[in-house]
Amino acid sequence: MVIIMTMIVVNIHEAKAKLSEFLEAVARGERVLICKRNQPVAELRATASQRTEPRPIGGGRHPFKVPNAFFDSLPDEWLADFESGSVYPQIKTRRPSRVAEDAARYGARRGQRREGRKR
């Protein structure tokens, strides 16, 4: 079996005017060479065929599989716990420690220290 592919050579103006026609020709297996002032600058050609099955989730050797239980509804007790709880849980707050902070040096010139700070 011999496959003969033809190449269509067009200038940019014609490519813009008849792009849909050239795309149909590419779908049939032809290639379109686009030129600017008769110098080749680009080529239209068909891409690889599309997938017939969806791409697996994740990558590498062990693709991630979503278990069927993931799509089951949650038990009623869990839903009740979610809906009856506080929107903002109570958090005990303490005053943050400032041990690691250093005094601000805004506008201090090199070699000078702020007033009130001892060496």
C-alpha positions as CSV (number, residue, x, y, z in Angstrom):
1,M,0.0,0.0,0.0
2,V,1.5,3.3,-1.1
3,I,0.3,6.5,0.6
4,I,0.9,9.6,-1.5
5,M,0.8,12.9,0.4
6,T,0.6,16.1,-1.5
7,M,1.8,19.5,-0.3
8,I,0.0,22.7,-0.9
9,V,2.1,25.8,-1.0
10,V,0.4,29.1,-0.3
11,N,1.3,32.7,0.8
12,I,0.1,34.2,4.0
13,H,-2.7,36.2,2.4
14,E,-4.2,33.1,0.8
15,A,-3.8,31.1,4.0
16,K,-5.8,33.7,6.0
17,A,-8.5,33.9,3.3
18,K,-9.0,30.1,2.9
19,L,-7.9,28.7,6.3
20,S,-11.0,26.5,6.7
21,E,-10.4,24.9,3.2
22,F,-6.8,24.2,4.1
23,L,-7.7,22.7,7.4
24,E,-10.1,20.3,5.6
25,A,-7.2,19.4,3.2
26,V,-5.0,18.7,6.2
27,A,-7.7,16.4,7.7
28,R,-7.6,14.4,4.4
29,G,-3.9,13.9,4.8
30,E,-2.4,16.7,2.8
31,R,0.2,19.2,4.1
32,V,0.1,22.9,3.7
33,L,3.2,25.0,3.5
34,I,2.7,28.7,4.3
35,C,5.2,31.1,2.8
36,K,6.0,34.8,3.3
37,R,7.2,36.4,0.1
38,N,7.7,32.9,-1.3
39,Q,9.9,31.8,1.7
40,P,8.5,28.9,3.8
41,V,7.7,30.0,7.4
42,A,5.2,27.4,8.7
43,E,3.6,24.1,7.9
44,L,0.1,22.8,8.6
45,R,-0.2,19.1,9.1
46,A,-2.4,16.6,10.8
47,T,-1.9,15.8,14.5
48,A,-1.9,12.4,16.1
49,S,-5.3,10.8,16.5
50,Q,-7.3,11.5,19.6
51,R,-7.6,9.2,22.6
52,T,-10.3,6.5,22.5
53,E,-10.3,6.1,26.3
54,P,-9.7,8.7,29.0
55,R,-6.2,9.3,30.3
56,P,-5.5,7.7,33.7
57,I,-5.5,9.9,36.8
58,G,-2.0,10.5,38.1
59,G,1.2,9.6,36.4
60,G,4.0,7.2,36.7
61,R,3.9,3.4,37.1
62,H,1.0,3.3,39.5
63,P,-1.9,5.4,38.3
64,F,-4.4,6.6,40.9
65,K,-7.7,4.7,40.9
66,V,-10.8,6.3,42.5
67,P,-12.7,3.6,44.5
68,N,-16.4,3.2,43.8
69,A,-17.1,3.9,47.5
70,F,-15.9,7.5,46.9
71,F,-19.2,8.2,45.1
72,D,-21.5,6.8,47.8
73,S,-23.4,9.2,49.9
74,L,-22.2,9.9,53.5
75,P,-23.9,8.2,56.4
76,D,-26.7,10.2,58.1
77,E,-24.8,10.4,61.4
78,W,-21.8,12.1,59.7
79,L,-24.1,14.6,57.9
80,A,-25.8,15.4,61.1
81,D,-22.4,16.0,62.8
82,F,-21.3,18.3,60.0
83,E,-24.6,20.3,60.1
84,S,-24.9,20.6,63.8
85,G,-21.4,21.8,64.6
86,S,-20.3,25.4,65.0
87,V,-19.3,27.2,61.8
88,Y,-16.3,28.7,63.5
89,P,-14.9,26.3,66.2
90,Q,-13.7,27.8,69.4
91,I,-9.9,28.2,69.4
92,K,-8.0,29.1,72.6
93,T,-5.8,32.0,71.7
94,R,-2.7,33.0,73.5
95,R,-0.6,36.1,73.0
96,P,2.1,35.3,70.4
97,S,5.7,35.1,71.6
98,R,8.0,37.9,70.4
99,V,11.3,36.2,71.5
100,A,12.7,35.8,68.0
101,E,11.9,39.3,66.9
102,D,14.5,42.0,66.5
103,A,13.9,45.7,67.0
104,A,12.9,47.5,63.8
105,R,15.6,49.5,62.1
106,Y,13.5,51.9,60.0
107,G,15.5,54.8,58.8
108,A,18.5,54.0,61.0
109,R,21.8,54.9,59.3
110,R,24.7,52.5,59.1
111,G,26.6,52.4,62.4
112,Q,23.9,54.2,64.4
113,R,21.5,52.5,66.7
114,R,18.0,53.5,67.8
115,E,17.6,55.4,71.0
116,G,16.8,53.4,74.1
117,R,18.6,50.3,72.9
118,K,21.8,49.4,74.7
119,R,24.8,47.5,73.3
